[in-house]
Amino acid sequence: IERPAMCRCVISSVLVPFLAFGVFVLRKLDVFKSITYNLDCAAVGSDILSNSEDLTYFKDGIIFASAGDIGNLFKHGIDGVEKGKIFAVDLNTIQGLSMETPKEIPLLNFPKGRRFQPHGLYYSNRSNNLYAVSHPYQGEGSFVEIFNVRTGPLSLEHVDSMRPTGSMNGIINDVVEGPSASEFFVSTWLWYSKPLGGDHGARTVEEKLNEVKESIGKLVIPADILVRCNRGGNSTANTGNWECAEATEMKGQAYNGLATSTDRTRLFAVDTMGKLVRVFDIDPKESGSLLSWHGDIRVPHSLDNIDFEEDQGNDNLSVLNAFITSVLLFTVYLYV
């Protein structure tokens, strides 16, 4: 007769801490925060852009959009995932809330046998290169793929590849070019390599334990890094030997979107879990630029992608809310 009551007590003592922790995580991720939506928006290309994760401005009103089917890739691994693509969206065709269907951009000279599943994107108007974080999920780790943008017709010629974190899978997120095409910076958002079979697939005991450690640890321990990759010379991106290392000792809880100021003297790094945009000064050196912490811009929401734009004398940061789709605009005063 007493056993059911004792069981209820035991179950309660186990469930209550888990429920409390769950509520803490949901509050951390802004699930309970209200957002004022601008309803004058419409989906564009939702039928062909599979899990598009990032945008970058090209020129003349054209933006590039990644479509790497990232959501399904992280859940299930590479099997059955749509092949990744880059699309061009022409903002000049907007009429009311409609525009032309995004157009796929052909990839030229991409390495045979390697999957291309783009995540973060960055276009450099200095080098005319497009940088793409890609997770092929083929056991070699994640790549930064570098393309030169060709026009007439628009195409992307593959010119270089680099694995900033070696064979670790899925841990890099975004990329930006440094002061020259001989250098780029990459953000990491995970501690451990993602399982090749996906988060919902068969995993080893170690992979399951790593997921638990990371889920809990990220809330209290900043451990994600920013990586700098560079090589000698200031040429545009051609195949060469890259060297990568931590760019700063300032670690984050989940580094995500990256942007640089127009003059490439500042780097802005979103820390999604930390609810901030971290500002660094870029100090160019012969052996590669160093990042010096300049300050943090604290924000009320968890952020994701970020872009920098000069507008009528102000320096603006556009950022995308990570968990509730909305765009926030900050004016950045450089004395921050």
N, C-alpha and C positions, 0 to 999 in steps of 0.2 A: 504493500500500500504506500509506503514511503518512497519507493524507488522513483515513480514519476516526478514527484516534487523535487527530488535530488537532481534528476536529469534536467528539469527545467532550470534549476539554479546553475548547473554547470553550463548549459547551453547559453544562458543569459550572460554569464561571466565571460564567455568566449565571444559572443556576438556583439555585445555592447562596445568593447574597444574597437572592433572592426568597423562597426557602424559609425562611431565617433570619428575614426580616421577617415572613412569614406566621405563624411560631411566636410571634414577639414580639407580634403583634396578638392572636392567640388567647389568649395568657397574659394580656394586658391586659384582655381581655373575660371572664376567669374561666372559660374553657371547660374547663380542666383541674382546677378546684377542685371538691372534693366538697361536696355539700349534703345535710344530713339532712332528709328530707322528712317532713312530717306527712301520713300517708296517709288521715286521717279527713277527706277532702275529696271533693267531687264537682262535676262541671261542671253549671252551671245555664244553660239557654238557649243552649247551644252551637249549636243547630240554627237559631236565628233572629238571634243577635247576630253580625253579620258583622264579624270583625276588631275586636271591641270593645277600645278602648285605655284608657279611663279610667272611674273611678267617682267620685261625689261624694254625700255624705250629705245627704238632704233633711230629713225629720223623721218622727217616729212609726214608726221602723223601716223607712222606705222610702229606697232609694238610687236615684240616676239613673245610667244606664250609656250611654256613647256607643257607637254602632255605625256607623262610617263606612267600613267595608271598606278601612281604611287600607293594609293590606299589599298588596292588589291595586292600589289607587290609585297607590301609590308605584312599583310595578313596571311597570304597564301604562297609566297615565293614566286619564282619566275614562270612556273607552269600555268598555262591558261591566261596569262596576263597579256593585254594588248601591247604590241610593239610600240615603243616610245617614238614621239615625233615632236617637231618644232613647228608651230603655226605662226603665220603673220596675220595680224588684225589691223585693218586699215580704218583708223578713226575718222578719216575724211569722208567716209561714206555714211556717217550717221545722219539719219533722217528721222526726227522724232526719237523713238527709242529702238529703231531698227538699223542694222548695218549689214554690209555684205558678209557672207559666211567666211570665217577664217580660212586661210589657204595654207595647206601643208607646204613646207619648204623642203626641197630635196637635199639630201646629205650626200656629198661627193667624197670619195676616197675614205670612207669610214672603215676601220679595221674589220676584216672579214671574220665572221664567227663570234664577234662580241656583240652582246645586246646593248641597246641604247635606251635607257629608262631615265629621262631627265628629271631633275628635282629643281635646285636653285639655278637661276640664270643671271648673267651679267653681260651687257654689251658695252664695249669701250669705243668711244668715238675718237680716241687717240690712235689706237692700233687697228681699228676696224675689225676687232676680234670679238666673237661671241664665246663666252665661257659657260659651260654647263656641268653641274654636278650630276653624275649618272651612277645608278646602282644596277649593274648587270646581273647580280645574284648568280654568278657562275664560279664562285670560289676564289676569285682573284682580288676581291675587295672592291671598293668604290673608286670611281675615276673623276678627275676633272678633264673633260673633253674640250679642246680648243678648236674653234672653227674660224676661218676667215670669211667674211660676208662678201659674196659676189652679187653684183646687180646686172640686170639686163640679160636674162631674167634672174630673179632673186634666187640664190642658192647658198648653201653653206659648205665650204670646202674644209674638210678635216685636216688640221696641220700638226696637232700634237695631243699627247695624253700624259696624265700624271696620276699616281695613286698617293695622295697626301698622307694617308694613314695606313699604308701598306695593305695587307690582306684583310683588314677589318672591314666588315660589311655593313653598309647603311648608316655609318655614324656621322658622315659629313653632311652638311645641310645647304650652305650657300657659299658663293664665291664672288670676289671682286678683284679687279686688276689693281696692282700697286702703282707707284709713281711711273713705272714703265712696263712694257710688255714682257720684260724679263722677270716679272714678279707678280704673284697673286696671293691673296689671303683667303682662307677657308674657315668656316665655322663648324664646330662639332656640337651635336645636341644629344649624344648618347655616350654612356660609359663603355658599354660592351657591344661587340659585334652582333648584328641581328642574325638569327638563325636562317640558313638558306632555304629551309622549308616553310618559312613564314611564321609569324607569331601564333597562328592557329594550327600549324602543322606539327608533325612529330618533332619533339625537342629532347635534348639530353637533360639529365638532372642538373648539370652545371648551367645550361642555358636557362632553365626555369629558375634556379637560384639567383642567377645574375639579374633576371628580370625583377624579382622581388627586391633584391638589394638596391637596384637602381630606382625602382618606384618609390621606395621609402627614402633612400639617401638623397635623391634630387631635391627633396623638400627642404633639406637642412644643410647639405654640403655642396658648395660650389666646386665642381671638379671638371667641367667641360672646358676645352681649350680653344684658342684661336691659333691657326697654323699658318706660317709663312713659307711659301715655296719660291725659290729664286734660282737663277743661274747667271753666269757671267755674261757681260755685254748688255746692250740696250736694243738688240734687234727685235723685230716682230717675232711672233711665236713660230718657230720652226723646231723640228724634233731636236732635242738636246738633253743633256743631263741636268735634271732638276734635283735640288736639295731642299728638304723640308724640315722645319723645326718649330717649336712653340714660339709664337710671336710676342708673347707677354706672359708674365707670371700671374696676371689678373684673371682668375678663372670665373666661370659663370655657372649658373644652375642649369641652363639650357640655351646655349648660344644658337641663334637662328639667323634671321635676315641680316645682311651686311650692305653698307653703302659707304661711299667716299665723298668728300667735298669736291667741288669742281676742280680745285687746284691740287687735289690729291695730298693735302697736308693733314687731313683728318679722316679717321675711320669711325663709322658708327656701327655698333653691333647690338642687335636686339637680344636681350636675355628674357626668353618667354616666361620661365618660371619666376624669375626675379622681378618681373613687371617693370622693366627699365630699358632705356637705350643707353648703352655704355659708349662714351666718347674717348677716343684715343688720338694723340698726336702721332703722326707718321714721321719718323726720323730716318731719312735715307742713309744707308751705309754701303760701302763697297761689297760687304758680305751679305747684304740684304737689309731691308728696312726694319727698324725696331719700333714697337708700339709703346708709347708712354701714356699711362692713364691720365685723362684730363678731367673727367667728371662723369656723373651719372644723371640722366634725365629720368626722373621717376614718373610713372604713368599709372592711371587707375586700372588698366586692363592688361591682360596677357597679350603680347603682340607677336607678329609673325614676320611677314616680309616688310621691306623698307626701301624707300627710294629717296634720293636727294635731288632737289631742283632749285635753281635760282629763279626768283620771280619778283620783278620790280624792286630790286634792291634787297629783298629779304631772302634768307636761306631757309627753305622749307623741307621738312621731312614728312613724307607720306608713309604711313604704316598700316598694315592690315591686321585687324584683331584676329588672334589665333583660333579662338573657339566660337566666336559669334561673328559672322561675316559682316564687317563694317570697316570703313576706312576713316582713319583719324589723321588730321593734319596739324603739324606743329611748326611754329616759326622758331628757328634756332638762333638764339643770340650768342655769338661766338665768344662772349666773355664767360659763358657758363663754365 
